[in-house]
Amino acid sequence: MKEIPVLVTIQSCARRDDDSEEPISLMTTGTLRLEDDAAVLTYQEILDESIPPQTVSVTARVDMITMQREGDYATQMAFQRGQRYEGVYQTPYGSMDMAIFCTRLHYDLSENGGEIFLAYQMDMNGQFAGMHQMHMQVMVQNG
């Protein structure tokens, strides 16, 4: 399948127990590959200037989105509305148990770009870590 060069804009916000919010914005380039039963978005994520970029692959299927991050902060997450997913978040300092409960999931991706929206609760090591919302906009790069 053909890989389409894209510009990816991510707006994310985590709300903690004390109602504090942690907004995150990221703009990067990547590729979008459309398969028969899925759309695969791959991009580089820079978490911090002191560590190398992490490769992130987002696979969107009919009712499920999976996200895999490779590198020093590796993880794999699955988002399916109303379902809980348990996994491990790897860091250079050790690993943590992680759980995701997806409350909203929407995506619309085509050869013209599109968007992904996720809302979910995250727990780390069995403790509530926050309610998260993530909106990814995918724009095809010309040329």
N, CA, C and O of each residue as an XYZ file, in Angstrom:
572
protein
N       0.832     -1.193      0.000
C       0.000      0.000      0.000
C       0.875      1.255      0.000
O       1.981      1.258      0.541
N       0.368      2.296     -0.605
C       1.097      3.559     -0.732
C       1.113      4.317      0.601
O       0.098      4.407      1.291
N       2.275      4.853      0.942
C       2.387      5.689      2.130
C       2.245      7.145      1.710
O       2.971      7.626      0.841
N       1.308      7.834      2.334
C       1.005      9.225      2.027
C       1.711     10.105      3.060
O       1.485      9.924      4.256
N       2.566     11.061      2.636
C       3.200     11.961      3.600
C       2.158     12.909      4.202
O       1.356     13.509      3.486
N       2.191     13.032      5.545
C       1.186     13.841      6.230
C       1.830     14.719      7.299
O       2.935     14.453      7.771
N       1.110     15.764      7.661
C       1.425     16.613      8.799
C       0.444     16.231      9.902
O      -0.767     16.221      9.678
N       0.955     15.916     11.090
C       0.125     15.460     12.201
C       0.148     16.516     13.297
O       1.218     16.907     13.764
N      -1.031     16.981     13.709
C      -1.165     17.920     14.818
C      -1.933     17.217     15.928
O      -3.044     16.731     15.713
N      -1.338     17.166     17.113
C      -1.961     16.473     18.244
C      -2.218     17.478     19.353
O      -1.312     18.188     19.789
N      -3.460     17.527     19.801
C      -3.857     18.313     20.970
C      -4.353     17.308     22.002
O      -5.278     16.539     21.738
N      -3.731     17.318     23.177
C      -4.091     16.357     24.208
C      -4.227     17.089     25.529
O      -3.539     18.079     25.778
N      -5.125     16.592     26.375
C      -5.303     17.203     27.684
C      -5.612     16.108     28.699
O      -6.454     15.242     28.464
N      -4.917     16.165     29.826
C      -5.161     15.226     30.923
C      -5.719     16.010     32.101
O      -5.157     17.033     32.494
N      -6.828     15.529     32.664
C      -7.431     16.168     33.844
C      -7.211     15.240     35.039
O      -7.590     14.069     35.009
N      -6.598     15.777     36.081
C      -6.271     15.013     37.283
C      -7.416     15.064     38.300
O      -8.427     15.733     38.087
N      -7.234     14.346     39.402
C      -8.220     14.319     40.492
C      -8.498     15.703     41.063
O      -9.628     16.011     41.442
N      -7.458     16.537     41.123
C      -7.607     17.868     41.710
C      -8.093     18.902     40.694
O      -8.005     20.106     40.935
N      -8.608     18.423     39.551
C      -9.114     19.261     38.460
C      -8.027     20.059     37.742
O      -8.338     20.910     36.909
N      -6.760     19.795     38.054
C      -5.701     20.447     37.286
C      -5.637     19.801     35.910
O      -5.935     18.618     35.751
N      -5.245     20.593     34.920
C      -5.165     20.101     33.549
C      -3.731     20.182     33.055
O      -2.985     21.099     33.399
N      -3.367     19.208     32.247
C      -2.040     19.174     31.644
C      -2.205     19.095     30.127
O      -2.316     18.003     29.571
N      -2.221     20.263     29.448
C      -2.362     20.241     27.988
C      -1.031     19.934     27.304
O       0.032     20.335     27.779
N      -1.103     19.226     26.197
C       0.075     18.900     25.399
C      -0.262     19.164     23.937
O      -1.330     18.777     23.464
N       0.643     19.818     23.225
C       0.482     20.047     21.790
C       1.730     19.546     21.080
O       2.848     19.715     21.568
N       1.526     18.932     19.928
C       2.631     18.406     19.147
C       2.294     18.533     17.676
O       1.182     18.213     17.255
N       3.257     19.002     16.894
C       3.109     19.018     15.439
C       4.324     18.298     14.866
O       5.463     18.616     15.206
N       4.070     17.329     13.996
C       5.151     16.527     13.435
C       4.746     16.014     12.057
O       3.601     16.173     11.636
N       5.678     15.410     11.378
C       5.368     14.800     10.086
C       5.332     13.290     10.243
O       5.898     12.730     11.183
N       4.656     12.644      9.304
C       4.555     11.197      9.345
C       4.026     10.665      8.037
O       4.062     11.341      7.009
N       3.531      9.437      8.092
C       2.935      8.813      6.911
C       1.601      8.189      7.280
O       1.386      7.758      8.412
N       0.716      8.151      6.303
C      -0.587      7.501      6.435
C      -0.651      6.419      5.373
O      -0.422      6.676      4.191
N      -0.965      5.203      5.809
C      -1.099      4.078      4.889
C      -2.502      3.503      5.046
O      -2.902      3.126      6.148
N      -3.247      3.436      3.946
C      -4.603      2.898      3.966
C      -4.564      1.449      3.508
O      -4.098      1.149      2.409
N      -5.057      0.550      4.358
C      -5.125     -0.868      4.044
C      -6.586     -1.255      3.858
O      -7.475     -0.425      4.045
N      -6.839     -2.505      3.494
C      -8.215     -2.951      3.265
C      -9.103     -2.764      4.487
O     -10.248     -2.331      4.359
N      -8.584     -3.090      5.685
C      -9.415     -3.046      6.885
C      -8.890     -2.094      7.950
O      -9.355     -2.131      9.089
N      -7.924     -1.235      7.600
C      -7.338     -0.355      8.607
C      -6.649      0.836      7.957
O      -6.320      0.826      6.770
N      -6.442      1.862      8.776
C      -5.608      3.006      8.407
C      -4.465      3.041      9.418
O      -4.700      2.951     10.623
N      -3.228      3.170      8.934
C      -2.060      3.160      9.813
C      -1.339      4.501      9.691
O      -0.859      4.868      8.619
N      -1.272      5.219     10.805
C      -0.596      6.507     10.888
C       0.698      6.297     11.671
O       0.667      5.775     12.785
N       1.831      6.697     11.100
C       3.125      6.558     11.775
C       3.792      7.928     11.813
O       3.822      8.646     10.814
N       4.329      8.283     12.992
C       4.987      9.582     13.140
C       6.045      9.508     14.233
O       6.099      8.550     15.002
N       6.887     10.541     14.286
C       7.918     10.664     15.314
C       7.410     11.600     16.402
O       6.890     12.678     16.115
N       7.567     11.178     17.654
C       7.121     11.971     18.799
C       8.346     12.354     19.619
O       9.150     11.496     19.981
N       8.483     13.633     19.908
C       9.577     14.100     20.755
C       8.976     14.423     22.114
O       8.263     15.414     22.270
N       9.273     13.570     23.105
C       8.735     13.759     24.449
C       9.519     14.809     25.220
O       8.965     15.545     26.036
N      10.821     14.866     24.947
C      11.716     15.747     25.679
C      12.954     15.942     24.809
O      13.378     15.018     24.115
N      13.521     17.110     24.843
C      14.701     17.406     24.020
C      15.892     16.513     24.368
O      16.789     16.336     23.544
N      15.913     15.948     25.582
C      17.074     15.177     26.025
C      17.031     13.706     25.605
O      18.007     12.983     25.801
N      15.914     13.255     25.029
C      15.837     11.859     24.591
C      15.531     11.806     23.098
O      14.922     12.727     22.553
N      15.951     10.730     22.438
C      15.700     10.627     20.994
C      14.205     10.539     20.687
O      13.420     10.131     21.543
N      13.811     10.917     19.476
C      12.395     10.800     19.089
C      11.912      9.354     19.202
O      12.670      8.409     18.985
N      10.646      9.211     19.543
C      10.005      7.906     19.660
C       9.127      7.701     18.426
O       8.435      8.627     18.001
N       9.147      6.506     17.849
C       8.281      6.199     16.715
C       6.935      5.717     17.236
O       6.870      4.789     18.042
N       5.862      6.351     16.775
C       4.504      5.984     17.186
C       3.740      5.506     15.961
O       3.763      6.146     14.909
N       3.060      4.369     16.111
C       2.184      3.847     15.057
C       0.776      3.735     15.617
O       0.553      3.102     16.649
N      -0.174      4.356     14.924
C      -1.582      4.319     15.317
C      -2.328      3.559     14.228
O      -2.290      3.939     13.058
N      -3.006      2.487     14.619
C      -3.770      1.681     13.672
C      -5.246      1.811     14.006
O      -5.671      1.464     15.108
N      -6.030      2.313     13.055
C      -7.470      2.516     13.255
C      -8.238      1.471     12.457
O      -8.084      1.349     11.242
N      -9.072      0.717     13.178
C      -9.962     -0.257     12.551
C     -11.393      0.153     12.852
O     -11.615      1.182     13.490
N     -12.358     -0.622     12.412
C     -13.772     -0.250     12.518
C     -14.153      0.252     13.906
O     -14.719      1.340     14.019
N     -13.863     -0.503     14.969
C     -14.294     -0.087     16.304
C     -13.152     -0.092     17.314
O     -13.395     -0.129     18.521
N     -11.916     -0.055     16.838
C     -10.770     -0.117     17.738
C      -9.584      0.652     17.162
O      -9.338      0.644     15.955
N      -8.864      1.310     18.051
C      -7.625      1.987     17.682
C      -6.522      1.446     18.578
O      -6.693      1.363     19.794
N      -5.396      1.079     17.987
C      -4.237      0.677     18.776
C      -3.121      1.681     18.537
O      -2.991      2.247     17.451
N      -2.322      1.889     19.573
C      -1.213      2.832     19.496
C       0.021      2.139     20.069
O      -0.013      1.607     21.179
N       1.092      2.152     19.314
C       2.328      1.528     19.762
C       3.453      2.543     19.672
O       3.687      3.142     18.623
N       4.155      2.731     20.804
C       5.305      3.640     20.839
C       6.557      2.797     21.042
O       6.618      1.963     21.945
N       7.553      3.023     20.193
C       8.834      2.326     20.297
C       9.882      3.306     20.788
O       9.782      4.507     20.538
N      10.879      2.799     21.483
C      11.951      3.649     21.974
C      12.105      3.512     23.476
O      11.667      2.525     24.068
N      12.742      4.527     24.102
C      13.003      4.484     25.542
C      11.725      4.453     26.376
O      11.723      3.919     27.485
N      10.648      5.017     25.855
C       9.369      5.068     26.570
C       8.338      4.259     25.790
O       7.355      4.800     25.285
N       8.580      2.964     25.701
C       7.758      2.082     24.869
C       6.462      1.698     25.579
O       6.428      1.499     26.793
N       5.404      1.602     24.789
C       4.123      1.135     25.307
C       3.247      0.701     24.146
O       3.493      1.051     22.992
N       2.237     -0.054     24.473
C       1.223     -0.422     23.491
C      -0.121     -0.231     24.167
O      -0.337     -0.724     25.275
N      -1.030      0.482     23.508
C      -2.348      0.763     24.068
C      -3.416      0.381     23.060
O      -3.212      0.471     21.849
N      -4.556     -0.045     23.579
C      -5.700     -0.357     22.723
C      -6.895      0.434     23.233
O      -7.138      0.506     24.438
N      -7.633      1.024     22.309
C      -8.804      1.834     22.640
C     -10.018      1.229     21.948
O     -10.101      1.201     20.720
N     -10.949      0.751     22.749
C     -12.207      0.229     22.236
C     -13.277      0.713     23.202
O     -13.212      0.432     24.399
N     -14.258      1.438     22.687
C     -15.250      2.092     23.543
C     -15.878      1.092     24.515
O     -16.353      0.027     24.121
N     -15.866      1.470     25.807
C     -16.464      0.650     26.851
C     -15.621     -0.527     27.297
O     -16.079     -1.347     28.093
N     -14.392     -0.627     26.796
C     -13.522     -1.755     27.144
C     -12.293     -1.260     27.908
O     -11.803     -0.152     27.686
N     -11.813     -2.114     28.813
C     -10.596     -1.823     29.578
C      -9.438     -2.594     28.952
O      -9.569     -3.776     28.632
N      -8.315     -1.925     28.781
C      -7.105     -2.544     28.251
C      -5.999     -2.381     29.286
O      -5.797     -1.289     29.816
N      -5.288     -3.460     29.573
C      -4.175     -3.408     30.510
C      -2.875     -3.679     29.774
O      -2.808     -4.561     28.918
N      -1.851     -2.922     30.109
C      -0.563     -3.074     29.457
C       0.551     -2.591     30.370
O       0.358     -2.417     31.574
N       1.715     -2.378     29.779
C       2.896     -1.954     30.530
C       3.509     -0.743     29.833
O       3.616     -0.707     28.607
N       3.907      0.241     30.625
C       4.590      1.438     30.132
C       6.059      1.295     30.515
O       6.401      1.302     31.697
N       6.928      1.166     29.510
C       8.362      0.985     29.746
C       9.051      2.348     29.767
O       8.777      3.207     28.928
N       9.940      2.532     30.727
C      10.769      3.735     30.769
C      12.209      3.305     31.039
O      12.444      2.159     31.423
N      13.173      4.201     30.845
C      14.560      3.851     31.174
C      14.747      3.564     32.670
O      15.755      2.979     33.065
N      13.779      3.974     33.502
C      13.887      3.835     34.952
C      13.120      2.631     35.482
O      13.123      2.377     36.687
N      12.466      1.891     34.603
C      11.665      0.738     35.009
C      10.319      0.764     34.302
O      10.037      1.661     33.508
N       9.502     -0.221     34.597
C       8.197     -0.294     33.940
C       7.073     -0.095     34.948
O       7.237     -0.327     36.145
N       5.920      0.344     34.430
C       4.730      0.563     35.246
C       3.548     -0.124     34.581
O       3.423     -0.141     33.357
N       2.682     -0.692     35.417
C       1.433     -1.228     34.892
C       0.546     -0.064     34.486
O       0.537      0.983     35.132
N      -0.193     -0.261     33.415
C      -1.033      0.804     32.878
C      -2.372      0.201     32.467
O      -2.425     -0.923     31.967
N      -3.446      0.945     32.678
C      -4.764      0.503     32.221
C      -5.467      1.674     31.555
O      -5.360      2.817     32.000
N      -6.189      1.369     30.477
C      -6.926      2.365     29.695
C      -8.385      1.928     29.643
O      -8.678      0.768     29.353
N      -9.303      2.858     29.926
C     -10.728      2.602     29.713
C     -11.235      3.684     28.767
O     -11.307      4.856     29.138
N     -11.583      3.292     27.549
C     -11.970      4.240     26.500
C     -13.452      4.598     26.623
O     -14.309      3.716     26.682
N     -13.745      5.906     26.661
C     -15.132      6.367     26.743
C     -15.644      6.929     25.420
O     -16.849      6.906     25.167
N     -14.742      7.435     24.571
C     -15.131      7.924     23.236
C     -14.043      7.592     22.239
O     -12.853      7.651     22.548
N     -14.472      7.241     21.033
C     -13.536      6.907     19.971
C     -14.179      7.311     18.654
O     -15.309      6.923     18.356
N     -13.455      8.086     17.879
C     -13.947      8.485     16.560
C     -12.741      8.661     15.652
O     -11.720      9.219     16.054
N     -12.871      8.180     14.429
C     -11.839      8.502     13.448
C     -12.453      8.574     12.068
O     -13.440      7.905     11.762
N     -11.844      9.400     11.250
C     -12.232      9.555      9.853
C     -10.941      9.827      9.089
O     -10.460     10.960      9.048
N     -10.389      8.789      8.489
C      -9.132      8.911      7.754
C      -9.323      8.409      6.333
O      -9.933      7.364      6.103
N      -8.791      9.172      5.381
C      -8.866      8.792      3.969
C      -7.597      9.283      3.283
O      -6.688      9.790      3.939
N      -7.538      9.133      1.968
C      -6.375      9.621      1.220
C      -6.258     11.139      1.291
O      -5.242     11.698      0.879
N      -7.284     11.813      1.808
C      -7.270     13.267      1.973
C      -6.881     13.702      3.386
O      -6.917     14.893      3.694
N      -6.506     12.744      4.254
C      -6.189     13.066      5.640
C      -7.376     12.753      6.527
O      -8.132     11.822      6.252
N      -7.545     13.533      7.600
C      -8.682     13.318      8.485
C      -8.331     13.578      9.929
O      -7.485     14.417     10.237
N      -9.005     12.833     10.831
C      -8.814     13.072     12.253
C      -9.070     11.811     13.063
O      -9.710     10.865     12.604
N      -8.546     11.832     14.290
C      -8.781     10.794     15.288
C      -9.108     11.514     16.585
O      -8.438     12.483     16.943
N     -10.138     11.047     17.297
C     -10.474     11.606     18.606
C     -10.619     10.464     19.597
O     -11.316      9.485     19.328
N      -9.960     10.588     20.745
C     -10.052      9.592     21.807
C     -10.315     10.283     23.137
O      -9.758     11.346     23.408
N     -11.165      9.679     23.969
C     -11.350     10.097     25.355
C     -11.244      8.829     26.197
O     -11.863      7.812     25.885
N     -10.452      8.900     27.269
C     -10.218      7.689     28.045
C      -9.719      8.010     29.449
O      -9.159      9.077     29.702
N      -9.936      7.060     30.351
C      -9.379      7.123     31.697
C      -8.098      6.308     31.704
O      -8.038      5.222     31.125
N      -7.073      6.836     32.361
C      -5.810      6.107     32.474
C      -5.491      5.873     33.942
O      -5.595      6.780     34.767
N      -5.102      4.642     34.254
C      -4.610      4.277     35.578
C      -3.156      3.839     35.421
O      -2.809      3.160     34.455
N      -2.312      4.227     36.369
C      -0.906      3.808     36.374
C      -0.630      3.110     37.702
O      -0.904      3.657     38.770
N      -0.085      1.897     37.623
C       0.192      1.093     38.818
C      -1.027      0.985     39.724
O      -0.905      1.059     40.946
N      -2.199      0.811     39.128
C      -3.429      0.609     39.884
C      -4.055      1.871     40.445
O      -5.072      1.790     41.133
N      -3.480      3.033     40.173
C      -3.994      4.300     40.694
C      -4.514      5.170     39.558
O      -3.942      5.190     38.468
N      -5.603      5.891     39.819
C      -6.163      6.818     38.838
C      -5.104      7.847     38.454
O      -4.531      8.507     39.321
N      -4.847      7.982     37.152
C      -3.837      8.934     36.680
C      -4.462     10.118     35.959
O      -3.808     11.147     35.788
N      -5.721      9.993     35.530
C      -6.368     11.127     34.883
C      -7.336     10.717     33.796
O      -7.330      9.585     33.312
N      -8.175     11.685     33.426
C      -9.070     11.554     32.282
C      -8.392     12.282     31.127
O      -7.984     13.435     31.267
N      -8.275     11.613     30.000
C      -7.528     12.151     28.864
C      -8.434     12.349     27.654
O      -9.363     11.578     27.413
N      -8.135     13.401     26.904
C      -8.740     13.607     25.589
C      -7.602     13.874     24.616
O      -6.677     14.630     24.913
N      -7.683     13.239     23.443
C      -6.653     13.426     22.432
C      -7.318     13.628     21.078
O      -8.176     12.845     20.672
N      -6.915     14.682     20.389
C      -7.423     14.965     19.050
C      -6.231     15.054     18.107
O      -5.344     15.887     18.295
N      -6.214     14.197     17.097
C      -5.157     14.209     16.086
C      -5.748     14.675     14.770
O      -6.741     14.120     14.299
N      -5.144     15.686     14.177
C      -5.533     16.126     12.841
C      -4.431     15.690     11.881
O      -3.244     15.885     12.143
N      -4.848     15.096     10.765
C      -3.914     14.558      9.781
C      -4.149     15.285      8.464
O      -5.224     15.176      7.874
N      -3.138     16.031      7.999
C      -3.260     16.779      6.746
C      -2.230     16.267      5.754
O      -1.052     16.128      6.080
N      -2.685     15.988      4.540
C      -1.800     15.506      3.483
C      -0.843     16.625      3.082
O      -1.254     17.768      2.884
N       0.439     16.278      2.967
C       1.439     17.243      2.519
C       1.511     17.203      1.002
O       1.592     16.131      0.401
N       1.482     18.360      0.398
C       1.592     18.439     -1.067
C       3.046     18.392     -1.485
O       3.920     18.944     -0.817
N       3.294     17.715     -2.615
C       4.635     17.684     -3.168
C       5.342     16.495     -2.726
O       6.499     16.292     -3.093
